Amino acid sequence: MNGNIDVFKDICESDLFYFNIYNNLQMVSDSNKILFAAYCSEGLYQYYLNRFEGVNDKSSSSILGTILDKVWGHINNKTMNQIIIEKALLELEEIEFEDDCSDETDVSIDVVTTIWFAVSACSKDSINNAISALKNVFDRVYQILSDKILGRVCIIDTSELDKINSLIEEESLMKNIKQKILEISLYLKTKNVFDDEEITKLKKDAATLLFEN
């Protein structure tokens, strides 16, 4: 995992949505960039818990939830020093996955990676780590909708990609998530620091990010 990449160069130049989010995040405090990464991570984590309730590894789920809560707590209180951050990153990197192609394993990897970016945002390069967390969420949303449209397939005819992408963009889930993410990125520009009550509300809101209205 590597959050220290120029995500803007890779994806924002060719995608207006990411371009707008990146520009909005450039104008917010580092704390709010971390908040944005936590928001994205919370949405994917809650989807994972709901999607695989009773199936997922309880110990891994507990580790993920504990680490993500630390990120939320760090936003205002700066409770994670570099030692705690590095320990959390190591815990995430040591989580083992089943050696299969199951949906659960794929989602688990996405969740762990997204939270890794959120933790990394607490240390450095907060904007690229925040955008990386966002991209992970949308990669998963794309897969959810691709599976819905095509069924779960390992190989997609590349000649059909443009058509598939158009269908995915028209799905209500994709439109709703994009709208919500844009609204959050704009909302974070309204103040440099949100109080604990506001952060709790944002965390609660994030929990439904990947659910249909």
N, C-alpha and C positions, 0 to 999 in steps of 0.2 A: 504494500500500500504506500502511496506517495501523494501527500496533499500539496507538496511544493512544486507544482507544475503550473505552467502558464495556461490555465483553463480558458482564459479570455481569448487567447490566440487560437486555441484549438476549436472552440465551439461558438464563441460569441460573435465573431466577425461574420459568420454565415447564418446566424439564427437571430432574428429580431427579438424574440422573446427573451433569450439569454442575454442579449445585448442590453435590453431595457432593465432586466433584473440587476445585471452587473453595474450599470450606471447608477441605479438607485442605491445599491449597497456601497458604492464608492462614497456616497454622501452621508453615511450613517457612522456612528461610533463603533469602535471595536467590540464593545459589549453587545451592540445590536447585531453585528455580524455573527457573533457567537449565538445570539438568540435565534437568528435566522437558521443557522445550521442545526440548532437544537430542535427547532420547529419542524424542519424537514425530517430529521431523524425520528422524532416522536411519531410523526404520521406513519412512517414506514414500519416502525417498531410495533405500533398498535395494530396495524394491518396484519403483521406477522402473528401476533398473539391471537387475534380474532380468526384468522384464516386457518391456523393450525392448533386451535384450542384442544387440549387433551392429547396432542400428538407430539408437540415440540419438546425438546429436552429442557426440563424444568430448571436444571442447574444453569444452562446457558442462558435461558430467558431471564433468570434472576440476575446473573452477571451483567447482562445487557441493560436491564432496567436500573440496576444500581449505578452503573457507570453513567447512563444517560441522566439520571437524577442529579448526579454530581455536576454534570455540565449545566443543567438548569440552575443549580445552586450557585455555580461559579459566576453567572452572568452579573449579578449585583454584588455578591459578597467576596468574589475572588478567592474562593476556598481551595482551589487546586493550584498548588505550587508545581514547579517543574518535576519534582520527584513523584508527586501524585499523578501528574499527567503521564509521565513515562511509564509508571506502573500500570495505569489504565490502558495505555496503548499496548503494552506487553500482554496484559490479560486478554485483550481482544485478539491479538495475533496468535495466541495460544489456543483459542477455541478450535476444536476439531469438528470437521464436517463428515457426513457420510460420503463414501466414494461412489456416488451414483448420480444420475441425471434427474432426480426427482425435483418436483416443484418446491418442496419444502427446503431442500438443500440449496437450491438457487436463491430462494428468498432469504434464507438464513445468511448466506454470504453477502447479499445486498445490504441486509440490516447491519451486520457487523462492520462492513466497510463504511457505511454511511455514518454510523456512530463514531468510527475511527476518525473520520473527517471532522466531526463535531468536536471531539476531544482535541484534535490537532489545532483547531481554530482557537482554542483557549491558550495556546502557546505562541503561535506565530502564523503569519500568512493567512490571516483570518478570512480575507475575501475569497481567495482561491479555494480554501477549504470549504467555505460556505457554498460556493458555486459547485464544487465537487459533490457535496452532500445533495444538493438540488438535482444535479445530473443523475446521481444514483437513483433518486426517487423516480425521475421521469423514465429512466431505463426500465425500471420495474413496472411502471404504469404502461409503458409501451408493450412490455411482455404480457401483462394482464390482458390488454385489449387485443393484442395479436392472437393470443390463445383463444379469446372469445370469438374472434372473427374466423380464424383458420383452424382452431383446434390446436392442441399442443403438438407441434411438429419440430423436428430437429433441423430440417433444411427448407428454406424458402426460395422459391424461384426468383432470382434477382430481377428478372424482367417484370415482375409483378410488384416490386417494392414501392414504386411511386403510387400505384393504386392502393396498396395496403396502407401506406402512410397517410394518404388522403382520407381513407375510411377511419383510421385511428384518430386523426385530428378532428373528425366530425362527431366522435363519441362524446356523450355528455360528461362522462367521467373526466376525460382529458380537458374539455373546455372548463369544467368547474374547478379542477385543480389549478390550471393555469391562471384563471381569474383570481382564485384565492391567494396563490403565491404572489401575484402582481400586487394585490391589495395589501398583503403583509409587507412586502418590500417598500411600498409607499407609506404605510402606517409607521414603519420604523424610522422614517425620516422626520416624523412629527416631534420627536424629543430624543435627547441623547441617552436618557436613563428612564427606564420604566420601573415603577415600584413593584414590590413583591406580589401584590394583589393583581396587578395588570399582567405580570408574567405568569401567574397561576391560570388566569383566564386564557392567555395565549397557548399555554400548554394543553389545556382542556380542548381548545379549538383545534389544535394540531392533531389531536387524537383521532379526529374524524376525517382527516385530509383525504385518505384514499378510499373512503366509503361513498357509495352513491347516495345522493340526497333522497 
